[in-house]
Structures are given as C-alpha cells and as structure tokens.
Amino acid sequence: MIDRPVLIEARGVSRLADGRPILDRADLVVKAGELLAVVGPNGAGKTTQLRLLAGLLSPDRGTVLWLGKSPRSFSRSARGALIGYLPQAEEMEPGLTVRELVGLGRTPHLGPFGGLGPADHAAVAEALARCGLTDLAGRRVGTLSGGERKRAALAMALAQQTRVLLLDEPTAGLDLKRQAEFWRLVRGLREEGEVALVVTTHDLDAALGLADRVAALGEGRVVYDGPPGGLADPATLSRLFGVPLTVLANDGQPPVVRLAWP
C-alpha cells in the first residue's frame, strides 16, 4: 500500500444548524494523489464536510488542518495553490466567454497587475481540452446547456492547478455520456498522481469501482472509511441509505449496486 502524505485533516469536527448537528465528531483525511469518494444519503452532511475541508465553513467543534496548520495561516495565494472547490451550483457571469470563465481559475496565481501570462494561457488551454470545451471556448456562458456549464466550471477548477480538488456532486444533471467522460477525466488525474481528488457523489457504482478510498456519511457521522470493497455489502448499504439494495457481481468489473425491487 502506498504511504501517501496527508494534505488535509478533519479531526472530530462538528457543525450545528439551528441547534441540530449536521456533522457530529467526524474525522476525515485527504491524502496526496488519492481519489476519495464521499457517499451517503441526502442530508448526511457531505456538502458540509466538503465546505469545512475547503475552509469555507469553520467547525463548531474539532479542528481542520491544512498541511498540519490552521487554514487561517495561509495567504490568499497559498490557499488558491492548495485547494480548489467546485460547488454543486456554480454562479457564472453569463456574458463571459468560456475561455474567460476558465481563466478565472488562474486568479490565485496572478501577480499584482492581474494579467494572464504564457503559463496561465497554457493552463487554460489544457483545462479546456481536458473537459472537451476547446470548440466552445468562444461561446458565452449564458448560451451553454446545463451539462456544458458543469464542464466549464470543472475546467475553471482544473485551470487553478491545485494540490487538492474538492468536487461536490459534479455529475449531477449530466447525461450518461458526460458522466462517463467526467469519471474518465478523474481517473486520468488520479493516475497522474499530482492532485488529490475528493468527490461527493450518489453514483455508488463509480465510487466503488474507481475510488482509492470511500468515506460513507450517515446522520452526520463517518460510518465507514476504507477500501471500496469493504462497503460493497448489501446489508451495510441498505442501512446507510434506508432502502433495500443488492450488490451484483459484474464479470470481473466493479460491483453494481441496484435497488432490490419487491
């Protein structure tokens, strides 16, 4: 097993809303070059966990550490070089072109005069190509379909060239072809080993088949954190999601999770 250094660590974090715990003493680590899938039912605390890791929320109890230090000790540019965060719904200026939008991902790396240099333009071009957007680079964001907007937001996050990329349900609303393209892209990034990826998802097949590690959240707690195969148990998954599920063998491929219809 590869001994990967820890980049982000959440120790016993809790977060309350209206006096109710959204997260309750949750522990989670993000390791270099790892694909971590975070799964669980709606309301389990997945988005809150991601926003805490990103430093967008502060825990009511517990500690979040970046490279062993408080997030508050990082400058704006250092934060931008370490962590990129892609929310479920990214607000975009409709008048921007796709290329201009993706260029915003370079903001943390820019000097005092703010202009894109050759390295920035190269990073934007690479991100556009990775997300299949080169031909749409001149289109206005307001003319894009929902799936195209998702890919543009992902390209902006990739252009940031961070050490950690936090993606909140990035395949929601994508058709099957675009979902496959996304997971192919994520798998490529994982194999290159230069970025740690944390993906919240309802796609259990992809989580169990592609992730290096899976964390399962239930009622604000981490109820499982380990190899994907350890979660591929019908009884465990059925308890987690509150519906009867079955796990099907898939001829040497990753298992397939399905509802156990009556």
MARGUGU-834314 format. One record per residue (C-alpha): chain; residue in one letter; x, y, z. Coordinates in nm, 4 decimals, m for minus. Layout:
BEGIN
<timar gufi="A" kelum="a" px="X" py="Y" pz="Z"/>
...
//
This chain:
BEGIN
<timar gufi="A" kelum="m" px="0.0000" py="0.0000" pz="0.0000"/>
<timar gufi="A" kelum="i" px="0.1306" py="0.3472" pz="m0.0922"/>
<timar gufi="A" kelum="d" px="0.2054" py="0.5650" pz="0.2103"/>
<timar gufi="A" kelum="r" px="0.0631" py="0.8983" pz="0.0936"/>
<timar gufi="A" kelum="p" px="0.1215" py="1.2189" pz="0.2918"/>
<timar gufi="A" kelum="v" px="m0.1823" py="1.3833" pz="0.4499"/>
<timar gufi="A" kelum="l" px="m0.2726" py="1.7204" pz="0.2950"/>
<timar gufi="A" kelum="i" px="m0.5965" py="1.7993" pz="0.4799"/>
<timar gufi="A" kelum="e" px="m0.7251" py="1.6567" pz="0.8041"/>
<timar gufi="A" kelum="a" px="m1.0560" py="1.6997" pz="0.9850"/>
<timar gufi="A" kelum="r" px="m1.0367" py="1.5920" pz="1.3485"/>
<timar gufi="A" kelum="g" px="m1.3613" py="1.5380" pz="1.5366"/>
<timar gufi="A" kelum="v" px="m1.5405" py="1.8185" pz="1.3520"/>
<timar gufi="A" kelum="s" px="m1.8979" py="1.9076" pz="1.4366"/>
<timar gufi="A" kelum="r" px="m2.1171" py="2.1674" pz="1.2720"/>
<timar gufi="A" kelum="l" px="m2.4557" py="2.2799" pz="1.4001"/>
<timar gufi="A" kelum="a" px="m2.7524" py="2.4392" pz="1.2241"/>
<timar gufi="A" kelum="d" px="m3.0423" py="2.5655" pz="1.4367"/>
<timar gufi="A" kelum="g" px="m2.9002" py="2.3646" pz="1.7248"/>
<timar gufi="A" kelum="r" px="m2.9034" py="2.0407" pz="1.5265"/>
<timar gufi="A" kelum="p" px="m2.5767" py="1.8673" pz="1.4351"/>
<timar gufi="A" kelum="i" px="m2.5184" py="1.8488" pz="1.0599"/>
<timar gufi="A" kelum="l" px="m2.1828" py="1.6858" pz="1.1282"/>
<timar gufi="A" kelum="d" px="m2.1121" py="1.5107" pz="1.4557"/>
<timar gufi="A" kelum="r" px="m1.7488" py="1.4370" pz="1.5546"/>
<timar gufi="A" kelum="a" px="m1.6490" py="1.3464" pz="1.2010"/>
<timar gufi="A" kelum="d" px="m1.2905" py="1.2543" pz="1.1148"/>
<timar gufi="A" kelum="l" px="m1.1601" py="1.2588" pz="0.7582"/>
<timar gufi="A" kelum="v" px="m0.8199" py="1.2857" pz="0.5931"/>
<timar gufi="A" kelum="v" px="m0.7274" py="1.3764" pz="0.2363"/>
<timar gufi="A" kelum="k" px="m0.4049" py="1.2228" pz="0.1098"/>
<timar gufi="A" kelum="a" px="m0.1835" py="1.3289" pz="m0.1783"/>
<timar gufi="A" kelum="g" px="m0.2626" py="1.1732" pz="m0.5160"/>
<timar gufi="A" kelum="e" px="m0.5700" py="0.9918" pz="m0.3847"/>
<timar gufi="A" kelum="l" px="m0.9249" py="0.9729" pz="m0.5175"/>
<timar gufi="A" kelum="l" px="m1.1598" py="0.9799" pz="m0.2195"/>
<timar gufi="A" kelum="a" px="m1.5313" py="0.9322" pz="m0.2832"/>
<timar gufi="A" kelum="v" px="m1.7728" py="1.0586" pz="m0.0170"/>
<timar gufi="A" kelum="v" px="m2.1129" py="0.8901" pz="m0.0307"/>
<timar gufi="A" kelum="g" px="m2.4298" py="0.8905" pz="0.1747"/>
<timar gufi="A" kelum="p" px="m2.7970" py="0.9868" pz="0.1600"/>
<timar gufi="A" kelum="n" px="m2.9231" py="1.3425" pz="0.1219"/>
<timar gufi="A" kelum="g" px="m2.8827" py="1.5355" pz="0.4454"/>
<timar gufi="A" kelum="a" px="m2.5973" py="1.3167" pz="0.5700"/>
<timar gufi="A" kelum="g" px="m2.3545" py="1.6121" pz="0.5804"/>
<timar gufi="A" kelum="k" px="m2.1490" py="1.5526" pz="0.2640"/>
<timar gufi="A" kelum="t" px="m2.1578" py="1.9129" pz="0.1378"/>
<timar gufi="A" kelum="t" px="m2.0923" py="2.0498" pz="0.4862"/>
<timar gufi="A" kelum="q" px="m1.7926" py="1.8195" pz="0.5202"/>
<timar gufi="A" kelum="l" px="m1.6551" py="1.9397" pz="0.1874"/>
<timar gufi="A" kelum="r" px="m1.7050" py="2.3072" pz="0.2748"/>
<timar gufi="A" kelum="l" px="m1.5259" py="2.2546" pz="0.6066"/>
<timar gufi="A" kelum="l" px="m1.2322" py="2.0917" pz="0.4279"/>
<timar gufi="A" kelum="a" px="m1.2266" py="2.3843" pz="0.1836"/>
<timar gufi="A" kelum="g" px="m1.2120" py="2.6379" pz="0.4662"/>
<timar gufi="A" kelum="l" px="m1.5428" py="2.7944" pz="0.3634"/>
<timar gufi="A" kelum="l" px="m1.7001" py="2.6979" pz="0.6962"/>
<timar gufi="A" kelum="s" px="m1.5484" py="2.6725" pz="1.0426"/>
<timar gufi="A" kelum="p" px="m1.6347" py="2.3793" pz="1.2701"/>
<timar gufi="A" kelum="d" px="m1.8271" py="2.4438" pz="1.5896"/>
<timar gufi="A" kelum="r" px="m1.6090" py="2.1771" pz="1.7489"/>
<timar gufi="A" kelum="g" px="m1.2986" py="1.9997" pz="1.6303"/>
<timar gufi="A" kelum="t" px="m1.0172" py="2.1081" pz="1.4006"/>
<timar gufi="A" kelum="v" px="m0.9419" py="2.1271" pz="1.0291"/>
<timar gufi="A" kelum="l" px="m0.5739" py="2.1333" pz="0.9338"/>
<timar gufi="A" kelum="w" px="m0.4077" py="2.2072" pz="0.6001"/>
<timar gufi="A" kelum="l" px="m0.0575" py="2.0610" pz="0.5774"/>
<timar gufi="A" kelum="g" px="m0.0672" py="2.0364" pz="0.9566"/>
<timar gufi="A" kelum="k" px="m0.1509" py="2.4064" pz="1.0056"/>
<timar gufi="A" kelum="s" px="m0.4565" py="2.6222" pz="1.0579"/>
<timar gufi="A" kelum="p" px="m0.6214" py="2.7364" pz="0.7317"/>
<timar gufi="A" kelum="r" px="m0.6107" py="3.0919" pz="0.8718"/>
<timar gufi="A" kelum="s" px="m0.2312" py="3.0852" pz="0.8484"/>
<timar gufi="A" kelum="f" px="m0.2447" py="3.0579" pz="0.4676"/>
<timar gufi="A" kelum="s" px="m0.2343" py="3.3623" pz="0.2436"/>
<timar gufi="A" kelum="r" px="m0.4890" py="3.4025" pz="m0.0357"/>
<timar gufi="A" kelum="s" px="m0.2420" py="3.2858" pz="m0.2986"/>
<timar gufi="A" kelum="a" px="m0.1270" py="2.9913" pz="m0.0853"/>
<timar gufi="A" kelum="r" px="m0.4887" py="2.8849" pz="m0.0326"/>
<timar gufi="A" kelum="g" px="m0.5506" py="2.9050" pz="m0.4057"/>
<timar gufi="A" kelum="a" px="m0.2452" py="2.6923" pz="m0.4805"/>
<timar gufi="A" kelum="l" px="m0.3507" py="2.4255" pz="m0.2305"/>
<timar gufi="A" kelum="i" px="m0.7288" py="2.3857" pz="m0.2658"/>
<timar gufi="A" kelum="g" px="m0.9830" py="2.4184" pz="m0.5428"/>
<timar gufi="A" kelum="y" px="m1.3536" py="2.3795" pz="m0.4655"/>
<timar gufi="A" kelum="l" px="m1.6336" py="2.3163" pz="m0.7120"/>
<timar gufi="A" kelum="p" px="m1.9805" py="2.3541" pz="m0.5549"/>
<timar gufi="A" kelum="q" px="m2.2943" py="2.1823" pz="m0.6799"/>
<timar gufi="A" kelum="a" px="m2.4241" py="2.5041" pz="m0.8340"/>
<timar gufi="A" kelum="e" px="m2.1556" py="2.7402" pz="m0.9607"/>
<timar gufi="A" kelum="e" px="m2.2663" py="3.1003" pz="m1.0167"/>
<timar gufi="A" kelum="m" px="m2.1354" py="3.2251" pz="m1.3502"/>
<timar gufi="A" kelum="e" px="m2.1451" py="3.5609" pz="m1.5254"/>
<timar gufi="A" kelum="p" px="m2.3477" py="3.4839" pz="m1.8410"/>
<timar gufi="A" kelum="g" px="m2.1647" py="3.7426" pz="m2.0522"/>
<timar gufi="A" kelum="l" px="m1.8238" py="3.5812" pz="m2.0081"/>
<timar gufi="A" kelum="t" px="m1.6875" py="3.3513" pz="m2.2749"/>
<timar gufi="A" kelum="v" px="m1.5979" py="3.0002" pz="m2.1690"/>
<timar gufi="A" kelum="r" px="m1.2290" py="3.0838" pz="m2.2104"/>
<timar gufi="A" kelum="e" px="m1.2652" py="3.3908" pz="m1.9878"/>
<timar gufi="A" kelum="l" px="m1.4510" py="3.1886" pz="m1.7247"/>
<timar gufi="A" kelum="v" px="m1.1843" py="2.9188" pz="m1.7188"/>
<timar gufi="A" kelum="g" px="m0.9209" py="3.1924" pz="m1.6978"/>
<timar gufi="A" kelum="l" px="m1.0697" py="3.2994" pz="m1.3647"/>
<timar gufi="A" kelum="g" px="m0.9268" py="2.9798" pz="m1.2229"/>
<timar gufi="A" kelum="r" px="m0.5817" py="3.1350" pz="m1.2612"/>
<timar gufi="A" kelum="t" px="m0.6659" py="3.4282" pz="m1.0297"/>
<timar gufi="A" kelum="p" px="m0.4761" py="3.2923" pz="m0.7242"/>
<timar gufi="A" kelum="h" px="m0.1599" py="3.2660" pz="m0.9325"/>
<timar gufi="A" kelum="l" px="m0.1629" py="3.6146" pz="m1.0848"/>
<timar gufi="A" kelum="g" px="0.0758" py="3.8942" pz="m0.9966"/>
<timar gufi="A" kelum="p" px="m0.0188" py="4.2439" pz="m0.8774"/>
<timar gufi="A" kelum="f" px="m0.1196" py="4.3595" pz="m1.2264"/>
<timar gufi="A" kelum="g" px="m0.3534" py="4.0620" pz="m1.2791"/>
<timar gufi="A" kelum="g" px="m0.2791" py="3.9808" pz="m1.6433"/>
<timar gufi="A" kelum="l" px="m0.2579" py="3.6238" pz="m1.7730"/>
<timar gufi="A" kelum="g" px="0.0910" py="3.5219" pz="m1.8803"/>
<timar gufi="A" kelum="p" px="0.2035" py="3.2392" pz="m2.1108"/>
<timar gufi="A" kelum="a" px="0.1879" py="2.9783" pz="m1.8320"/>
<timar gufi="A" kelum="d" px="m0.1660" py="3.0888" pz="m1.7457"/>
<timar gufi="A" kelum="h" px="m0.2831" py="3.0697" pz="m2.1065"/>
<timar gufi="A" kelum="a" px="m0.1295" py="2.7228" pz="m2.1337"/>
<timar gufi="A" kelum="a" px="m0.3117" py="2.6071" pz="m1.8186"/>
<timar gufi="A" kelum="v" px="m0.6426" py="2.7426" pz="m1.9534"/>
<timar gufi="A" kelum="a" px="m0.5926" py="2.5708" pz="m2.2894"/>
<timar gufi="A" kelum="e" px="m0.5109" py="2.2412" pz="m2.1172"/>
<timar gufi="A" kelum="a" px="m0.8177" py="2.2625" pz="m1.8923"/>
<timar gufi="A" kelum="l" px="m1.0435" py="2.3406" pz="m2.1897"/>
<timar gufi="A" kelum="a" px="m0.9038" py="2.0437" pz="m2.3800"/>
<timar gufi="A" kelum="r" px="m0.9355" py="1.8054" pz="m2.0858"/>
<timar gufi="A" kelum="c" px="m1.3035" py="1.8954" pz="m2.0472"/>
<timar gufi="A" kelum="g" px="m1.3824" py="1.8813" pz="m2.4185"/>
<timar gufi="A" kelum="l" px="m1.4503" py="2.2534" pz="m2.4390"/>
<timar gufi="A" kelum="t" px="m1.1915" py="2.3766" pz="m2.6872"/>
<timar gufi="A" kelum="d" px="m1.4522" py="2.4207" pz="m2.9599"/>
<timar gufi="A" kelum="l" px="m1.6801" py="2.6090" pz="m2.7179"/>
<timar gufi="A" kelum="a" px="m1.4116" py="2.8418" pz="m2.5809"/>
<timar gufi="A" kelum="g" px="m1.5564" py="3.1462" pz="m2.7578"/>
<timar gufi="A" kelum="r" px="m1.9178" py="3.0808" pz="m2.6564"/>
<timar gufi="A" kelum="r" px="m2.0898" py="3.2973" pz="m2.3959"/>
<timar gufi="A" kelum="v" px="m2.1608" py="3.1156" pz="m2.0704"/>
<timar gufi="A" kelum="g" px="m2.5262" py="3.2208" pz="m2.0895"/>
<timar gufi="A" kelum="t" px="m2.5725" py="3.0168" pz="m2.4081"/>
<timar gufi="A" kelum="l" px="m2.4454" py="2.6892" pz="m2.2618"/>
<timar gufi="A" kelum="s" px="m2.6563" py="2.3888" pz="m2.1692"/>
<timar gufi="A" kelum="g" px="m2.6585" py="2.2659" pz="m1.8103"/>
<timar gufi="A" kelum="g" px="m2.4086" py="1.9929" pz="m1.8884"/>
<timar gufi="A" kelum="e" px="m2.1790" py="2.2338" pz="m2.0708"/>
<timar gufi="A" kelum="r" px="m2.1888" py="2.4729" pz="m1.7752"/>
<timar gufi="A" kelum="k" px="m2.0866" py="2.1863" pz="m1.5465"/>
<timar gufi="A" kelum="r" px="m1.7893" py="2.1087" pz="m1.7690"/>
<timar gufi="A" kelum="a" px="m1.6935" py="2.4771" pz="m1.7854"/>
<timar gufi="A" kelum="a" px="m1.6980" py="2.5001" pz="m1.4056"/>
<timar gufi="A" kelum="l" px="m1.4824" py="2.1892" pz="m1.3826"/>
<timar gufi="A" kelum="a" px="m1.2383" py="2.3343" pz="m1.6373"/>
<timar gufi="A" kelum="m" px="m1.2117" py="2.6509" pz="m1.4273"/>
<timar gufi="A" kelum="a" px="m1.1265" py="2.4375" pz="m1.1227"/>
<timar gufi="A" kelum="l" px="m0.8673" py="2.2392" pz="m1.3195"/>
<timar gufi="A" kelum="a" px="m0.7054" py="2.5570" pz="m1.4514"/>
<timar gufi="A" kelum="q" px="m0.6360" py="2.6566" pz="m1.0914"/>
<timar gufi="A" kelum="q" px="m0.3838" py="2.3672" pz="m1.0753"/>
<timar gufi="A" kelum="t" px="m0.4219" py="2.2988" pz="m0.7049"/>
<timar gufi="A" kelum="r" px="m0.2875" py="2.0126" pz="m0.4946"/>
<timar gufi="A" kelum="v" px="m0.6394" py="1.9259" pz="m0.3733"/>
<timar gufi="A" kelum="l" px="m0.9612" py="1.9404" pz="m0.5753"/>
<timar gufi="A" kelum="l" px="m1.2931" py="1.9186" pz="m0.3868"/>
<timar gufi="A" kelum="l" px="m1.5893" py="1.8408" pz="m0.6142"/>
<timar gufi="A" kelum="d" px="m1.9453" py="1.8447" pz="m0.4804"/>
<timar gufi="A" kelum="e" px="m2.1690" py="1.6122" pz="m0.6853"/>
<timar gufi="A" kelum="p" px="m2.0028" py="1.7110" pz="m1.0140"/>
<timar gufi="A" kelum="t" px="m2.2003" py="1.4589" pz="m1.2247"/>
<timar gufi="A" kelum="a" px="m2.5444" py="1.5735" pz="m1.1068"/>
<timar gufi="A" kelum="g" px="m2.7507" py="1.6680" pz="m1.4112"/>
<timar gufi="A" kelum="l" px="m2.5081" py="1.5181" pz="m1.6632"/>
<timar gufi="A" kelum="d" px="m2.6224" py="1.2607" pz="m1.9180"/>
<timar gufi="A" kelum="l" px="m2.4594" py="0.9167" pz="m1.9254"/>
<timar gufi="A" kelum="k" px="m2.2009" py="1.0125" pz="m2.1873"/>
<timar gufi="A" kelum="r" px="m2.0858" py="1.3182" pz="m1.9928"/>
<timar gufi="A" kelum="q" px="m2.0816" py="1.1201" pz="m1.6663"/>
<timar gufi="A" kelum="a" px="m1.8518" py="0.8643" pz="m1.8297"/>
<timar gufi="A" kelum="e" px="m1.6299" py="1.1432" pz="m1.9627"/>
<timar gufi="A" kelum="f" px="m1.6093" py="1.3003" pz="m1.6170"/>
<timar gufi="A" kelum="w" px="m1.5064" py="0.9772" pz="m1.4468"/>
<timar gufi="A" kelum="r" px="m1.2549" py="0.9106" pz="m1.7259"/>
<timar gufi="A" kelum="l" px="m1.1062" py="1.2548" pz="m1.6621"/>
<timar gufi="A" kelum="v" px="m1.0952" py="1.1960" pz="m1.2856"/>
<timar gufi="A" kelum="r" px="m0.9322" py="0.8585" pz="m1.3344"/>
<timar gufi="A" kelum="g" px="m0.6672" py="1.0213" pz="m1.5553"/>
<timar gufi="A" kelum="l" px="m0.5950" py="1.2870" pz="m1.2930"/>
<timar gufi="A" kelum="r" px="m0.5704" py="1.0173" pz="m1.0265"/>
<timar gufi="A" kelum="e" px="m0.3269" py="0.8133" pz="m1.2364"/>
<timar gufi="A" kelum="e" px="m0.1067" py="1.1176" pz="m1.2919"/>
<timar gufi="A" kelum="g" px="m0.0848" py="1.1406" pz="m0.9128"/>
<timar gufi="A" kelum="e" px="m0.0401" py="1.5167" pz="m0.8980"/>
<timar gufi="A" kelum="v" px="m0.3705" py="1.6104" pz="m0.7356"/>
<timar gufi="A" kelum="a" px="m0.5826" py="1.4718" pz="m0.4551"/>
<timar gufi="A" kelum="l" px="m0.9496" py="1.4488" pz="m0.5507"/>
<timar gufi="A" kelum="v" px="m1.2429" py="1.4407" pz="m0.3110"/>
<timar gufi="A" kelum="v" px="m1.5742" py="1.3766" pz="m0.4851"/>
<timar gufi="A" kelum="t" px="m1.9149" py="1.3654" pz="m0.3203"/>
<timar gufi="A" kelum="t" px="m2.1430" py="1.1511" pz="m0.5310"/>
<timar gufi="A" kelum="h" px="m2.4598" py="0.9453" pz="m0.5441"/>
<timar gufi="A" kelum="d" px="m2.3021" py="0.7261" pz="m0.8138"/>
<timar gufi="A" kelum="l" px="m2.2231" py="0.4241" pz="m0.5982"/>
<timar gufi="A" kelum="d" px="m2.1011" py="0.2170" pz="m0.8932"/>
<timar gufi="A" kelum="a" px="m1.8369" py="0.4778" pz="m0.9778"/>
<timar gufi="A" kelum="a" px="m1.7416" py="0.5280" pz="m0.6123"/>
<timar gufi="A" kelum="l" px="m1.6928" py="0.1559" pz="m0.5527"/>
<timar gufi="A" kelum="g" px="m1.5240" py="0.0976" pz="m0.8860"/>
<timar gufi="A" kelum="l" px="m1.2896" py="0.3935" pz="m0.9250"/>
<timar gufi="A" kelum="a" px="m1.2059" py="0.5441" pz="m0.5854"/>
<timar gufi="A" kelum="d" px="m0.8961" py="0.4551" pz="m0.3870"/>
<timar gufi="A" kelum="r" px="m1.0936" py="0.5075" pz="m0.0683"/>
<timar gufi="A" kelum="v" px="m1.4596" py="0.5607" pz="0.0186"/>
<timar gufi="A" kelum="a" px="m1.5995" py="0.7528" pz="0.3162"/>
<timar gufi="A" kelum="a" px="m1.9672" py="0.6995" pz="0.3937"/>
<timar gufi="A" kelum="l" px="m2.1624" py="0.9567" pz="0.5942"/>
<timar gufi="A" kelum="g" px="m2.4827" py="0.8766" pz="0.7791"/>
<timar gufi="A" kelum="e" px="m2.6681" py="1.1228" pz="1.0031"/>
<timar gufi="A" kelum="g" px="m2.3620" py="1.3451" pz="1.0243"/>
<timar gufi="A" kelum="r" px="m2.1153" py="1.0741" pz="1.1193"/>
<timar gufi="A" kelum="v" px="m1.8492" py="0.8892" pz="0.9236"/>
<timar gufi="A" kelum="v" px="m1.9836" py="0.5339" pz="0.9409"/>
<timar gufi="A" kelum="y" px="m1.7262" py="0.3867" pz="0.7036"/>
<timar gufi="A" kelum="d" px="m1.3841" py="0.4968" pz="0.5808"/>
<timar gufi="A" kelum="g" px="m1.1717" py="0.2492" pz="0.3921"/>
<timar gufi="A" kelum="p" px="m1.1255" py="0.0490" pz="0.0730"/>
<timar gufi="A" kelum="p" px="m1.4261" py="0.0474" pz="m0.1627"/>
<timar gufi="A" kelum="g" px="m1.4658" py="m0.3289" pz="m0.1340"/>
<timar gufi="A" kelum="g" px="m1.5394" py="m0.3005" pz="0.2361"/>
<timar gufi="A" kelum="l" px="m1.8534" py="m0.1009" pz="0.1635"/>
<timar gufi="A" kelum="a" px="m1.9810" py="m0.3295" pz="m0.1136"/>
<timar gufi="A" kelum="d" px="m2.2081" py="m0.5159" pz="0.1244"/>
<timar gufi="A" kelum="p" px="m2.5878" py="m0.5161" pz="0.0678"/>
<timar gufi="A" kelum="a" px="m2.6754" py="m0.5031" pz="0.4368"/>
<timar gufi="A" kelum="t" px="m2.4361" py="m0.2141" pz="0.5069"/>
<timar gufi="A" kelum="l" px="m2.5527" py="m0.0114" pz="0.2076"/>
<timar gufi="A" kelum="s" px="m2.9205" py="m0.0804" pz="0.2807"/>
<timar gufi="A" kelum="r" px="m2.8807" py="0.0506" pz="0.6372"/>
<timar gufi="A" kelum="l" px="m2.6929" py="0.3562" pz="0.5162"/>
<timar gufi="A" kelum="f" px="m2.9474" py="0.4590" pz="0.2514"/>
<timar gufi="A" kelum="g" px="m3.2620" py="0.3286" pz="0.4208"/>
<timar gufi="A" kelum="v" px="m3.3776" py="0.1215" pz="0.1212"/>
<timar gufi="A" kelum="p" px="m3.3161" py="m0.2422" pz="0.0282"/>
<timar gufi="A" kelum="l" px="m3.0140" py="m0.2635" pz="m0.2011"/>
<timar gufi="A" kelum="t" px="m2.8376" py="m0.5509" pz="m0.3671"/>
<timar gufi="A" kelum="v" px="m2.4806" py="m0.5714" pz="m0.4946"/>
<timar gufi="A" kelum="l" px="m2.4362" py="m0.7634" pz="m0.8183"/>
<timar gufi="A" kelum="a" px="m2.1209" py="m0.9323" pz="m0.9420"/>
<timar gufi="A" kelum="n" px="m2.0087" py="m0.7823" pz="m1.2737"/>
<timar gufi="A" kelum="d" px="m1.7893" py="m1.0338" pz="m1.4561"/>
<timar gufi="A" kelum="g" px="m1.4592" py="m0.9136" pz="m1.3174"/>
<timar gufi="A" kelum="q" px="m1.5643" py="m0.5469" pz="m1.3263"/>
<timar gufi="A" kelum="p" px="m1.6527" py="m0.3358" pz="m1.0200"/>
<timar gufi="A" kelum="p" px="m1.9766" py="m0.4416" pz="m0.8476"/>
<timar gufi="A" kelum="v" px="m2.3112" py="m0.2934" pz="m0.9495"/>
<timar gufi="A" kelum="v" px="m2.5460" py="m0.1554" pz="m0.6821"/>
<timar gufi="A" kelum="r" px="m2.9174" py="m0.1810" pz="m0.7523"/>
<timar gufi="A" kelum="l" px="m3.2424" py="m0.1330" pz="m0.5674"/>
<timar gufi="A" kelum="a" px="m3.3849" py="m0.4639" pz="m0.4500"/>
<timar gufi="A" kelum="w" px="m3.7291" py="m0.4155" pz="m0.6025"/>
<timar gufi="A" kelum="p" px="m4.0123" py="m0.6067" pz="m0.4278"/>
//
